[in-house]
Every structure is written in C-alpha cells, then in structure tokens.
Amino acid sequence: MAGSKIGGLKAAIKNKEKYGFDFYRRIGALGGKKSRGGGFAYDTEMARLAGRLGGLKSRRGDATPVDNDAVESAKQQIKLHRR
C-alpha cells in the first residue's frame, strides 16, 4: 500500500510489471462499462428533489423547527421518481 508519492509510483511500476503495461487502462474500462449513467448530471430532476430534501433538513440559519410532513413528502417524491 502506498503511503507516499514515491510508494505510489513504486506500486504503479510493480502493478504494470505483474499485470501488463495496460493494467490501469483495463481496470478503468471495466469501471466505465459498469456505469449505468447515474449521477445528478444525468438526472436533473433527481438532483432537484435531493436538493429540496437537503434544504428542508438544513439546520443553518434561524432555529426553525423541521417540517416533518414536508420531509416525508420529499422522500416519497424521490421514491416515485426512482421507479
């Protein structure tokens, strides 16, 4: 395990010796193929709903009580959107 930059470089060299020069390219490709296109960049509506939920739960600013009904409603909207 690399504990420093030098250790990381040594580990990279060793991995390339053991598994081939294109080791990092192959493992990177595996991750790319497993991608389901998730994330907020692909689903702006989900980003909006998640942001709303976080804003409802936020404790910054005035000490106003959390509206639990609104939080539950936001959670339900997210669940329905995922289907």
Order of alpha helices (4+ residues) and beta strands (2+ residues): alpha-alpha-alpha-alpha
